[in-house]
Amino acid sequence: MKSFFQEIYQFRTEVLAETIGTFILVFAGTGAVMVNNISQGAITHIGISFVFGAVVTALIYSLGHISGAHFNPAVTLAFWTSGFFPKKQVLPYIFAQLLGSILASSLLLISLGNVANLGATLPLNGNWWQSFILEIVLTFILMFVIFGSGLDRRAHIGFAGLAIGLTVALEAAFMGPITGASMNPARSLGPALVGGIWQHHWVYWVAPILGSQFAVIVYGMISHGFRDFNE
């Protein structure tokens, strides 16, 4: 335990950036869900999708140079298994992401009340199997875009934030009504923990992690084990 907190202190700048970034992501994204409920649909589903995509884009450009702008345990684990992220930073990053999400949901509960399940992700009609499969696919697509636009040095420079943000908005728009389009265990944990909404919560951990790992395998195959990344 002492070693864990020593690692957090060692990477305190990156940990703080990941905490703040995930806080902003969850505060804006799930906050939009809650305000849409309070305002009787003024934001709309497409508006909520835009908020999620826009905040991800803004955070990548504002914090990417500090922490890499993960804000997602599934992304952090994928970066590690693909060899682009050191093992010793994995747990501090995930801790920061979960903390940021919990703090955001706590503040939303205090300021807006317990509405719209605090923006929790839940399978439509309790169909966890459907959401499990779809969340795998959604996270695979997201991680594939992250590799292709953000890590592959052959990609056009400066467009990663836009590509990733648009992917989040797109996936939230067309699949959000079915699964909640989480693609992010941290995004799902805050509302679940603070709101006490645990139905099928495991789906939003297992599926995103599997989806991101499938992206590691596939992108590794088409980039010759990521060796092409430095060309």
VEXKE-831601 format. One record per atom (N, C-alpha, C): residue number from 1; residue in one letter; x, y, z. Coordinates in steps of 0.001 Angstrom, whole numbers, plus 500000, padded with zeros to 6 digits. Example, Ala and Ser with C-alpha at 12.3 -4.5 7.8 and 13.67 -1.06 7.14 Angstrom:
REC	1	A	513190	494310	507800 .
REC	1	A	512300	495500	507800 .
REC	1	A	513200	496700	507800 .
REC	2	S	512850	497750	507080 .
REC	2	S	513670	498940	507140 .
REC	2	S	512900	500030	507870 .
//
This chain:
REC	1	M	500837	498792	500000 .
REC	1	M	500000	500000	500000 .
REC	1	M	500872	501259	500000 .
REC	2	K	501954	501214	500783 .
REC	2	K	502859	502355	500831 .
REC	2	K	503463	502612	499454 .
REC	3	S	503838	501527	498775 .
REC	3	S	504419	501650	497441 .
REC	3	S	503427	502266	496464 .
REC	4	F	502135	501903	496597 .
REC	4	F	501105	502439	495707 .
REC	4	F	501007	503954	495853 .
REC	5	F	500960	504451	497080 .
REC	5	F	500858	505890	497287 .
REC	5	F	502157	506608	496916 .
REC	6	Q	503268	505898	497025 .
REC	6	Q	504520	506481	496563 .
REC	6	Q	504502	506674	495054 .
REC	7	E	503899	505713	494347 .
REC	7	E	503792	505826	492896 .
REC	7	E	502846	506957	492504 .
REC	8	I	501754	507116	493265 .
REC	8	I	500839	508223	493001 .
REC	8	I	501575	509554	493165 .
REC	9	Y	502383	509646	494227 .
REC	9	Y	503137	510883	494453 .
REC	9	Y	504181	511097	493362 .
REC	10	Q	504802	510008	492936 .
REC	10	Q	505834	510104	491906 .
REC	10	Q	505276	510661	490600 .
REC	11	F	504039	510234	490286 .
REC	11	F	503402	510677	489051 .
REC	11	F	502259	511646	489351 .
REC	12	R	502446	512480	490354 .
REC	12	R	501366	513323	490851 .
REC	12	R	500820	514286	489794 .
REC	13	T	501674	514781	488920 .
REC	13	T	501193	515702	487891 .
REC	13	T	500250	514991	486932 .
REC	14	E	500663	513810	486461 .
REC	14	E	499830	513038	485555 .
REC	14	E	498556	512555	486240 .
REC	15	V	498690	512133	487506 .
REC	15	V	497530	511656	488264 .
REC	15	V	496518	512783	488455 .
REC	16	L	497011	513975	488775 .
REC	16	L	496106	515113	488940 .
REC	16	L	495404	515440	487630 .
REC	17	A	496143	515385	486524 .
REC	17	A	495539	515664	485217 .
REC	17	A	494466	514645	484878 .
REC	18	E	494721	513368	485173 .
REC	18	E	493732	512326	484897 .
REC	18	E	492507	512463	485799 .
REC	19	T	492732	512865	487044 .
REC	19	T	491607	513079	487960 .
REC	19	T	490732	514230	487478 .
REC	20	I	491360	515342	487148 .
REC	20	I	490618	516517	486680 .
REC	20	I	489917	516215	485367 .
REC	21	G	490632	515581	484446 .
REC	21	G	490046	515280	483150 .
REC	21	G	488842	514373	483246 .
REC	22	T	488953	513315	484045 .
REC	22	T	487822	512393	484192 .
REC	22	T	486674	513068	484931 .
REC	23	F	487011	513918	485894 .
REC	23	F	485970	514687	486580 .
REC	23	F	485180	515531	485582 .
REC	24	I	485890	516260	484722 .
REC	24	I	485213	517118	483742 .
REC	24	I	484385	516297	482768 .
REC	25	L	484942	515171	482326 .
REC	25	L	484221	514300	481400 .
REC	25	L	482898	513825	481988 .
REC	26	V	482943	513316	483202 .
REC	26	V	481731	512791	483838 .
REC	26	V	480791	513913	484252 .
REC	27	F	481358	515013	484747 .
REC	27	F	480516	516136	485164 .
REC	27	F	479728	516694	483981 .
REC	28	A	480393	516885	482850 .
REC	28	A	479720	517439	481676 .
REC	28	A	478796	516412	481022 .
REC	29	G	479302	515195	480827 .
REC	29	G	478528	514190	480105 .
REC	29	G	477294	513706	480848 .
REC	30	T	477499	513216	482062 .
REC	30	T	476335	512745	482824 .
REC	30	T	475500	513925	483314 .
REC	31	G	476157	515073	483500 .
REC	31	G	475392	516269	483847 .
REC	31	G	474410	516632	482758 .
REC	32	A	474821	516453	481496 .
REC	32	A	473913	516717	480378 .
REC	32	A	472717	515774	480402 .
REC	33	V	472964	514521	480767 .
REC	33	V	471863	513560	480889 .
REC	33	V	470872	514024	481955 .
REC	34	M	471388	514465	483077 .
REC	34	M	470539	514889	484185 .
REC	34	M	469778	516170	483854 .
REC	35	V	470455	517149	483259 .
REC	35	V	469795	518407	482902 .
REC	35	V	468754	518175	481810 .
REC	36	N	469021	517245	480919 .
REC	36	N	468024	516913	479896 .
REC	36	N	466742	516398	480535 .
REC	37	N	466901	515617	481603 .
REC	37	N	465734	515103	482335 .
REC	37	N	465025	516225	483076 .
REC	38	I	465784	517083	483734 .
REC	38	I	465209	518186	484498 .
REC	38	I	464469	519160	483582 .
REC	39	S	465046	519404	482400 .
REC	39	S	464478	520380	481463 .
REC	39	S	463469	519758	480502 .
REC	40	Q	463101	518512	480773 .
REC	40	Q	462114	517792	479960 .
REC	40	Q	462535	517709	478487 .
REC	41	G	463795	517346	478296 .
REC	41	G	464266	517054	476955 .
REC	41	G	464828	518213	476179 .
REC	42	A	465185	519307	476842 .
REC	42	A	465696	520484	476131 .
REC	42	A	467024	520207	475419 .
REC	43	I	467841	519356	475997 .
REC	43	I	469144	519072	475399 .
REC	43	I	469022	518049	474274 .
REC	44	T	468166	517075	474427 .
REC	44	T	467921	515974	473475 .
REC	44	T	469053	514944	473513 .
REC	45	H	468750	513775	472993 .
REC	45	H	469750	512712	472980 .
REC	45	H	470949	513084	472116 .
REC	46	I	470701	513684	470963 .
REC	46	I	471806	514092	470100 .
REC	46	I	472656	515157	470786 .
REC	47	G	472002	516046	471528 .
REC	47	G	472733	517064	472274 .
REC	47	G	473634	516447	473330 .
REC	48	I	473138	515432	474020 .
REC	48	I	473946	514732	475025 .
REC	48	I	475156	514085	474362 .
REC	49	S	474930	513461	473211 .
REC	49	S	476030	512826	472472 .
REC	49	S	477079	513856	472090 .
REC	50	F	476618	515022	471657 .
REC	50	F	477551	516099	471301 .
REC	50	F	478365	516536	472505 .
REC	51	V	477727	516648	473661 .
REC	51	V	478432	517067	474874 .
REC	51	V	479560	516085	475189 .
REC	52	F	479251	514788	475148 .
REC	52	F	480279	513787	475431 .
REC	52	F	481436	513905	474435 .
REC	53	G	481112	514010	473152 .
REC	53	G	482160	514112	472152 .
REC	53	G	482968	515389	472271 .
REC	54	A	482284	516494	472518 .
REC	54	A	482957	517789	472617 .
REC	54	A	483872	517858	473825 .
REC	55	V	483441	517336	474950 .
REC	55	V	484273	517413	476150 .
REC	55	V	485495	516520	476005 .
REC	56	V	485342	515368	475370 .
REC	56	V	486500	514502	475124 .
REC	56	V	487507	515215	474225 .
REC	57	T	487019	515853	473171 .
REC	57	T	487907	516593	472269 .
REC	57	T	488658	517685	473015 .
REC	58	A	487935	518479	473792 .
REC	58	A	488556	519577	474535 .
REC	58	A	489602	519071	475520 .
REC	59	L	489308	517963	476183 .
REC	59	L	490230	517435	477183 .
REC	59	L	491490	516864	476548 .
REC	60	I	491355	516239	475396 .
REC	60	I	492543	515704	474717 .
REC	60	I	493496	516830	474351 .
REC	61	Y	492945	517926	473829 .
REC	61	Y	493806	519036	473427 .
REC	61	Y	494364	519806	474618 .
REC	62	S	493651	519786	475743 .
REC	62	S	494114	520573	476894 .
REC	62	S	494982	519772	477860 .
REC	63	L	494820	518441	477916 .
REC	63	L	495568	517639	478881 .
REC	63	L	496393	516521	478253 .
REC	64	G	496244	516330	476951 .
REC	64	G	496966	515248	476300 .
REC	64	G	498468	515346	476451 .
REC	65	H	499000	516554	476451 .
REC	65	H	500441	516757	476563 .
REC	65	H	500940	516579	477997 .
REC	66	I	500024	516443	478948 .
REC	66	I	500415	516262	480348 .
REC	66	I	500335	514802	480766 .
REC	67	S	499196	514176	480499 .
REC	67	S	498998	512799	480964 .
REC	67	S	498752	511795	479841 .
REC	68	G	498591	512294	478616 .
REC	68	G	498216	511402	477528 .
REC	68	G	496718	511344	477333 .
REC	69	A	495963	511962	478249 .
REC	69	A	494504	512070	478140 .
REC	69	A	493829	510720	477988 .
REC	70	H	494044	509839	478975 .
REC	70	H	493371	508539	478963 .
REC	70	H	491919	508677	479420 .
REC	71	F	491745	509061	480692 .
REC	71	F	490427	509264	481321 .
REC	71	F	489553	508008	481264 .
REC	72	N	490181	506848	481127 .
REC	72	N	489434	505612	480879 .
REC	72	N	490332	504426	481223 .
REC	73	P	489973	503610	482224 .
REC	73	P	490797	502453	482578 .
REC	73	P	491016	501486	481420 .
REC	74	A	490017	501327	480560 .
REC	74	A	490170	500419	479420 .
REC	74	A	491246	500922	478469 .
REC	75	V	491324	502239	478285 .
REC	75	V	492346	502838	477421 .
REC	75	V	493723	502682	478060 .
REC	76	T	493820	502948	479349 .
REC	76	T	495094	502807	480055 .
REC	76	T	495618	501387	479944 .
REC	77	L	494753	500403	480154 .
REC	77	L	495169	499006	480062 .
REC	77	L	495588	498641	478643 .
REC	78	A	494895	499184	477651 .
REC	78	A	495247	498910	476256 .
REC	78	A	496596	499511	475905 .
REC	79	F	496863	500725	476376 .
REC	79	F	498166	501344	476146 .
REC	79	F	499282	500506	476782 .
REC	80	W	499002	499949	477959 .
REC	80	W	500005	499138	478656 .
REC	80	W	500270	497839	477901 .
REC	81	T	499213	497100	477560 .
REC	81	T	499414	495806	476910 .
REC	81	T	499998	495950	475506 .
REC	82	S	499826	497109	474893 .
REC	82	S	500391	497324	473565 .
REC	82	S	501829	497823	473636 .
REC	83	G	502307	498103	474853 .
REC	83	G	503689	498485	475032 .
REC	83	G	503962	499980	474993 .
REC	84	F	502911	500792	475047 .
REC	84	F	503083	502241	474971 .
REC	84	F	502941	502935	476313 .
REC	85	F	502814	502157	477385 .
REC	85	F	502588	502766	478689 .
REC	85	F	503236	501892	479751 .
REC	86	P	503985	502478	480690 .
REC	86	P	504683	501681	481707 .
REC	86	P	503735	501084	482747 .
REC	87	K	504034	499877	483144 .
REC	87	K	503200	499145	484101 .
REC	87	K	503042	499888	485421 .
REC	88	K	504115	500546	485874 .
REC	88	K	504077	501197	487182 .
REC	88	K	503112	502378	487245 .
REC	89	Q	502675	502868	486091 .
REC	89	Q	501735	503984	486081 .
REC	89	Q	500281	503551	485910 .
REC	90	V	500050	502270	485655 .
REC	90	V	498698	501799	485371 .
REC	90	V	497753	502012	486547 .
REC	91	L	498119	501510	487715 .
REC	91	L	497231	501635	488882 .
REC	91	L	497035	503085	489316 .
REC	92	P	498085	503916	489373 .
REC	92	P	497858	505333	489702 .
REC	92	P	496903	506013	488734 .
REC	93	Y	497016	505705	487442 .
REC	93	Y	496113	506300	486462 .
REC	93	Y	494669	505848	486684 .
REC	94	I	494480	504556	486885 .
REC	94	I	493124	504044	487084 .
REC	94	I	492522	504605	488373 .
REC	95	F	493326	504680	489422 .
REC	95	F	492867	505294	490673 .
REC	95	F	492394	506720	490424 .
REC	96	A	493171	507486	489690 .
REC	96	A	492824	508875	489401 .
REC	96	A	491536	508972	488606 .
REC	97	Q	491372	508116	487620 .
REC	97	Q	490177	508137	486781 .
REC	97	Q	488919	507804	487593 .
REC	98	L	489016	506806	488439 .
REC	98	L	487860	506432	489256 .
REC	98	L	487531	507524	490267 .
REC	99	L	488563	508119	490849 .
REC	99	L	488346	509202	491808 .
REC	99	L	487667	510389	491139 .
REC	100	G	488132	510769	489963 .
REC	100	G	487531	511890	489250 .
REC	100	G	486064	511653	488943 .
REC	101	S	485733	510439	488543 .
REC	101	S	484350	510107	488232 .
REC	101	S	483461	510167	489470 .
REC	102	I	483957	509623	490575 .
REC	102	I	483176	509619	491820 .
REC	102	I	482949	511036	492325 .
REC	103	L	483978	511863	492246 .
REC	103	L	483836	513255	492680 .
REC	103	L	482819	514004	491822 .
REC	104	A	482844	513751	490518 .
REC	104	A	481902	514423	489622 .
REC	104	A	480466	514019	489928 .
REC	105	S	480229	512723	490094 .
REC	105	S	478870	512253	490388 .
REC	105	S	478390	512746	491747 .
REC	106	S	479303	512842	492701 .
REC	106	S	478941	513359	494023 .
REC	106	S	478507	514812	493938 .
REC	107	L	479244	515611	493187 .
REC	107	L	478889	517022	493036 .
REC	107	L	477567	517180	492279 .
REC	108	L	477349	516351	491272 .
REC	108	L	476087	516413	490527 .
REC	108	L	474904	516052	491416 .
REC	109	L	475089	515058	492288 .
REC	109	L	474023	514675	493215 .
REC	109	L	473700	515831	494161 .
REC	110	I	474732	516485	494665 .
REC	110	I	474534	517607	495587 .
REC	110	I	473860	518785	494895 .
REC	111	S	474276	519074	493660 .
REC	111	S	473806	520283	492987 .
REC	111	S	472499	520098	492210 .
REC	112	L	472275	518921	491654 .
REC	112	L	471088	518705	490825 .
REC	112	L	470077	517739	491437 .
REC	113	G	470506	516975	492420 .
REC	113	G	469610	516002	493028 .
REC	113	G	469713	514644	492355 .
REC	114	N	468986	513713	492890 .
REC	114	N	469035	512332	492384 .
REC	114	N	468040	512174	491243 .
REC	115	V	468447	512634	490056 .
REC	115	V	467571	512552	488881 .
REC	115	V	468263	511762	487776 .
REC	116	A	467480	511145	486921 .
REC	116	A	467970	510410	485746 .
REC	116	A	469039	509391	486112 .
REC	117	N	468921	508795	487306 .
REC	117	N	469901	507806	487764 .
REC	117	N	471336	508340	487725 .
REC	118	L	471470	509663	487848 .
REC	118	L	472777	510328	487801 .
REC	118	L	473520	510051	486491 .
REC	119	G	472759	509714	485454 .
REC	119	G	473390	509418	484170 .
REC	119	G	474014	508043	484108 .
REC	120	A	473570	507142	484963 .
REC	120	A	474141	505795	485003 .
REC	120	A	473889	505053	483694 .
REC	121	T	474811	504165	483344 .
REC	121	T	474657	503339	482153 .
REC	121	T	473962	502035	482536 .
REC	122	L	472851	501761	481858 .
REC	122	L	472059	500562	482126 .
REC	122	L	471635	499927	480803 .
REC	123	P	471666	498601	480714 .
REC	123	P	471201	497941	479490 .
REC	123	P	469714	498195	479259 .
REC	124	L	469331	498426	478003 .
REC	124	L	467927	498638	477686 .
REC	124	L	467116	497400	478044 .
REC	125	N	466060	497608	478823 .
REC	125	N	465164	496528	479246 .
REC	125	N	465901	495407	479979 .
REC	126	G	467033	495736	480591 .
REC	126	G	467785	494742	481350 .
REC	126	G	468488	493695	480508 .
REC	127	N	468577	493935	479204 .
REC	127	N	469192	492959	478306 .
REC	127	N	470719	493102	478376 .
REC	128	W	471315	492496	479389 .
REC	128	W	472749	492656	479622 .
REC	128	W	473580	492009	478524 .
REC	129	W	473100	490906	477953 .
REC	129	W	473865	490224	476909 .
REC	129	W	474010	491109	475669 .
REC	130	Q	472923	491772	475303 .
REC	130	Q	472956	492686	474163 .
REC	130	Q	473944	493825	474416 .
REC	131	S	473858	494427	475589 .
REC	131	S	474750	495533	475927 .
REC	131	S	476201	495070	476035 .
REC	132	F	476404	493860	476529 .
REC	132	F	477749	493318	476652 .
REC	132	F	478429	493233	475283 .
REC	133	I	477728	492663	474317 .
REC	133	I	478285	492538	472967 .
REC	133	I	478524	493910	472345 .
REC	134	L	477534	494786	472456 .
REC	134	L	477635	496095	471819 .
REC	134	L	478715	496963	472454 .
REC	135	E	478881	496877	473769 .
REC	135	E	479929	497656	474424 .
REC	135	E	481323	497167	474018 .
REC	136	I	481460	495881	473777 .
REC	136	I	482725	495361	473258 .
REC	136	I	483030	495996	471905 .
REC	137	V	482025	495999	471028 .
REC	137	V	482211	496547	469681 .
REC	137	V	482484	498050	469735 .
REC	138	L	481712	498775	470538 .
REC	138	L	481887	500222	470645 .
REC	138	L	483279	500586	471140 .
REC	139	T	483754	499872	472156 .
REC	139	T	485073	500190	472702 .
REC	139	T	486177	499768	471749 .
REC	140	F	485950	498679	471031 .
REC	140	F	486914	498281	469998 .
REC	140	F	487077	499407	468977 .
REC	141	I	485970	499947	468507 .
REC	141	I	486022	501034	467522 .
REC	141	I	486747	502240	468094 .
REC	142	L	486391	502620	469326 .
REC	142	L	487023	503777	469960 .
REC	142	L	488527	503581	470096 .
REC	143	M	488941	502419	470593 .
REC	143	M	490371	502180	470793 .
REC	143	M	491100	502083	469466 .
REC	144	F	490455	501537	468456 .
REC	144	F	491037	501452	467123 .
REC	144	F	491326	502851	466581 .
REC	145	V	490368	503754	466786 .
REC	145	V	490552	505145	466350 .
REC	145	V	491655	505820	467155 .
REC	146	I	491730	505530	468441 .
REC	146	I	492785	506113	469276 .
REC	146	I	494159	505689	468775 .
REC	147	F	494310	504400	468488 .
REC	147	F	495589	503927	467952 .
REC	147	F	495900	504601	466621 .
REC	148	G	494921	504605	465730 .
REC	148	G	495154	505100	464383 .
REC	148	G	495395	506591	464293 .
REC	149	S	494713	507357	465139 .
REC	149	S	494827	508814	465046 .
REC	149	S	495767	509419	466072 .
REC	150	G	495895	508752	467228 .
REC	150	G	496653	509343	468320 .
REC	150	G	498037	508793	468554 .
REC	151	L	498271	507509	468230 .
REC	151	L	499566	506909	468513 .
REC	151	L	500386	506617	467265 .
REC	152	D	499730	506250	466193 .
REC	152	D	500433	505921	464960 .
REC	152	D	501053	507192	464385 .
REC	153	R	502368	507234	464321 .
REC	153	R	503075	508443	463893 .
REC	153	R	502869	508745	462405 .
REC	154	R	502293	507810	461676 .
REC	154	R	502025	508053	460264 .
REC	154	R	500744	508851	460052 .
REC	155	A	499948	508998	461109 .
REC	155	A	498681	509729	461001 .
REC	155	A	498944	511231	460901 .
REC	156	H	497957	511953	460382 .
REC	156	H	498068	513409	460296 .
REC	156	H	498145	513999	461704 .
REC	157	I	499108	514842	461928 .
REC	157	I	499337	515411	463258 .
REC	157	I	498272	516458	463589 .
REC	158	G	497787	516400	464819 .
REC	158	G	496881	517428	465311 .
REC	158	G	495407	517117	465205 .
REC	159	F	495062	515969	464599 .
REC	159	F	493654	515655	464398 .
REC	159	F	493129	514581	465348 .
REC	160	A	493986	514062	466231 .
REC	160	A	493576	512968	467108 .
REC	160	A	492396	513357	467993 .
REC	161	G	492463	514518	468619 .
REC	161	G	491380	514946	469509 .
REC	161	G	490055	515015	468787 .
REC	162	L	490072	515556	467582 .
REC	162	L	488838	515667	466806 .
REC	162	L	488317	514296	466400 .
REC	163	A	489215	513417	465951 .
REC	163	A	488801	512081	465526 .
REC	163	A	488218	511278	466681 .
REC	164	I	488874	511341	467814 .
REC	164	I	488416	510582	468983 .
REC	164	I	487114	511159	469530 .
REC	165	G	487027	512483	469624 .
REC	165	G	485798	513114	470108 .
REC	165	G	484614	512825	469214 .
REC	166	L	484816	512871	467897 .
REC	166	L	483735	512562	466966 .
REC	166	L	483299	511101	467080 .
REC	167	T	484262	510216	467338 .
REC	167	T	483928	508799	467517 .
REC	167	T	483058	508599	468743 .
REC	168	V	483414	509262	469829 .
REC	168	V	482604	509171	471055 .
REC	168	V	481194	509701	470803 .
REC	169	A	481098	510864	470143 .
REC	169	A	479784	511451	469864 .
REC	169	A	478960	510556	468945 .
REC	170	L	479603	510017	467915 .
REC	170	L	478919	509137	466973 .
REC	170	L	478364	507896	467661 .
REC	171	E	479199	507263	468468 .
REC	171	E	478776	506026	469118 .
REC	171	E	477706	506292	470178 .
REC	172	A	477832	507414	470868 .
REC	172	A	476793	507773	471838 .
REC	172	A	475469	508057	471141 .
REC	173	A	475546	508650	469950 .
REC	173	A	474327	509010	469224 .
REC	173	A	473561	507785	468736 .
REC	174	F	474279	506820	468165 .
REC	174	F	473541	505700	467562 .
REC	174	F	473365	504488	468473 .
REC	175	M	474137	504388	469578 .
REC	175	M	473980	503233	470443 .
REC	175	M	473694	503599	471897 .
REC	176	G	473726	504881	472215 .
REC	176	G	473445	505308	473575 .
REC	176	G	472104	504834	474117 .
REC	177	P	471026	504880	473320 .
REC	177	P	469732	504432	473845 .
REC	177	P	469679	502946	474205 .
REC	178	I	470608	502158	473685 .
REC	178	I	470602	500719	473952 .
REC	178	I	471488	500358	475142 .
REC	179	T	472714	500867	475151 .
REC	179	T	473673	500476	476186 .
REC	179	T	474078	501607	477121 .
REC	180	G	473821	502840	476726 .
REC	180	G	474364	503988	477434 .
REC	180	G	475677	504439	476832 .
REC	181	A	476216	503628	475900 .
REC	181	A	477469	503942	475202 .
REC	181	A	478545	504396	476175 .
REC	182	S	478838	503556	477136 .
REC	182	S	479848	503902	478141 .
REC	182	S	481247	503865	477560 .
REC	183	M	481697	502694	477150 .
REC	183	M	483053	502480	476616 .
REC	183	M	484117	502832	477651 .
REC	184	N	483717	502983	478905 .
REC	184	N	484616	503537	479912 .
REC	184	N	484159	503129	481314 .
REC	185	P	484879	502209	481966 .
REC	185	P	484487	501792	483315 .
REC	185	P	484413	502946	484321 .
REC	186	A	485303	503928	484190 .
REC	186	A	485290	505057	485121 .
REC	186	A	484031	505892	484938 .
REC	187	R	483639	506125	483685 .
REC	187	R	482427	506895	483410 .
REC	187	R	481208	506234	484035 .
REC	188	S	481195	504903	484072 .
REC	188	S	480047	504174	484616 .
REC	188	S	480104	504030	486128 .
REC	189	L	481317	504000	486700 .
REC	189	L	481428	503757	488138 .
REC	189	L	480876	504901	488975 .
REC	190	G	481185	506142	488626 .
REC	190	G	480755	507273	489439 .
REC	190	G	479253	507287	489700 .
REC	191	P	478431	507294	488644 .
REC	191	P	476981	507276	488861 .
REC	191	P	476499	506025	489591 .
REC	192	A	477117	504881	489301 .
REC	192	A	476702	503637	489949 .
REC	192	A	476980	503676	491446 .
REC	193	L	478165	504125	491819 .
REC	193	L	478542	504151	493229 .
REC	193	L	477765	505194	494003 .
REC	194	V	477732	506412	493490 .
REC	194	V	477067	507509	494199 .
REC	194	V	475557	507321	494224 .
REC	195	G	475003	506791	493140 .
REC	195	G	473560	506588	493067 .
REC	195	G	473089	505240	493561 .
REC	196	G	474029	504347	493857 .
REC	196	G	473658	503007	494331 .
REC	196	G	472948	502195	493262 .
REC	197	I	473384	502345	492001 .
REC	197	I	472727	501667	490877 .
REC	197	I	473703	500650	490305 .
REC	198	W	473585	499399	490742 .
REC	198	W	474580	498391	490396 .
REC	198	W	474090	497341	489405 .
REC	199	Q	472871	497501	488883 .
REC	199	Q	472343	496487	487982 .
REC	199	Q	473249	496323	486759 .
REC	200	H	473751	495115	486597 .
REC	200	H	474584	494764	485434 .
REC	200	H	475800	495684	485293 .
REC	201	H	476279	496214	486409 .
REC	201	H	477408	497138	486332 .
REC	201	H	478673	496460	485785 .
REC	202	W	478804	495176	486048 .
REC	202	W	479986	494455	485597 .
REC	202	W	480160	494538	484079 .
REC	203	V	479032	494652	483360 .
REC	203	V	479090	494748	481899 .
REC	203	V	479985	495904	481474 .
REC	204	Y	479904	497012	482219 .
REC	204	Y	480603	498232	481828 .
REC	204	Y	482056	498260	482298 .
REC	205	W	482489	497169	482896 .
REC	205	W	483905	496943	483150 .
REC	205	W	484466	495909	482174 .
REC	206	V	483817	494780	482142 .
REC	206	V	484347	493659	481348 .
REC	206	V	484321	493959	479855 .
REC	207	A	483189	494453	479352 .
REC	207	A	483052	494681	477909 .
REC	207	A	484031	495734	477375 .
REC	208	P	484151	496911	478008 .
REC	208	P	485127	497888	477493 .
REC	208	P	486565	497387	477525 .
REC	209	I	486919	496665	478575 .
REC	209	I	488291	496145	478661 .
REC	209	I	488530	495116	477561 .
REC	210	L	487561	494222	477328 .
REC	210	L	487702	493241	476247 .
REC	210	L	487775	493937	474888 .
REC	211	G	486902	494904	474663 .
REC	211	G	486875	495613	473389 .
REC	211	G	488184	496317	473101 .
REC	212	S	488753	496957	474111 .
REC	212	S	490014	497673	473912 .
REC	212	S	491159	496694	473663 .
REC	213	Q	491113	495533	474310 .
REC	213	Q	492160	494537	474092 .
REC	213	Q	492059	493909	472702 .
REC	214	F	490855	493741	472197 .
REC	214	F	490687	493273	470817 .
REC	214	F	491296	494285	469845 .
REC	215	A	491140	495567	470159 .
REC	215	A	491729	496610	469306 .
REC	215	A	493251	496526	469329 .
REC	216	V	493821	496208	470493 .
REC	216	V	495270	496024	470595 .
REC	216	V	495719	494922	469642 .
REC	217	I	494983	493815	469647 .
REC	217	I	495341	492672	468800 .
REC	217	I	495229	493029	467324 .
REC	218	V	494098	493614	466937 .
REC	218	V	493846	493894	465526 .
REC	218	V	494766	494977	464995 .
REC	219	Y	494909	496087	465746 .
REC	219	Y	495787	497143	465247 .
REC	219	Y	497240	496690	465245 .
REC	220	G	497573	495830	466185 .
REC	220	G	498912	495269	466174 .
REC	220	G	499168	494449	464924 .
REC	221	M	498139	493734	464473 .
REC	221	M	498273	492920	463265 .
REC	221	M	498486	493779	462026 .
REC	222	I	497764	494874	461912 .
REC	222	I	497863	495680	460687 .
REC	222	I	499013	496676	460738 .
REC	223	S	499713	496731	461876 .
REC	223	S	500867	497632	461974 .
REC	223	S	502149	496849	462258 .
REC	224	H	502097	495533	461954 .
REC	224	H	503277	494681	462145 .
REC	224	H	503789	494727	463585 .
REC	225	G	502857	494449	464481 .
REC	225	G	503219	494449	465909 .
REC	225	G	503576	495824	466420 .
REC	226	F	502934	496839	465849 .
REC	226	F	503130	498252	466207 .
REC	226	F	504505	498763	465772 .
REC	227	R	505236	497981	464999 .
REC	227	R	506549	498436	464547 .
REC	227	R	506443	499576	463543 .
REC	228	D	505313	499642	462836 .
REC	228	D	505125	500715	461850 .
REC	228	D	504882	502072	462495 .
REC	229	F	504634	502095	463788 .
REC	229	F	504244	503335	464441 .
REC	229	F	505309	504417	464366 .
REC	230	N	506553	504016	464250 .
REC	230	N	507650	504988	464279 .
REC	230	N	508104	505428	462900 .
REC	231	E	507406	504973	461866 .
REC	231	E	507798	505345	460503 .
REC	231	E	507367	506764	460179 .
//
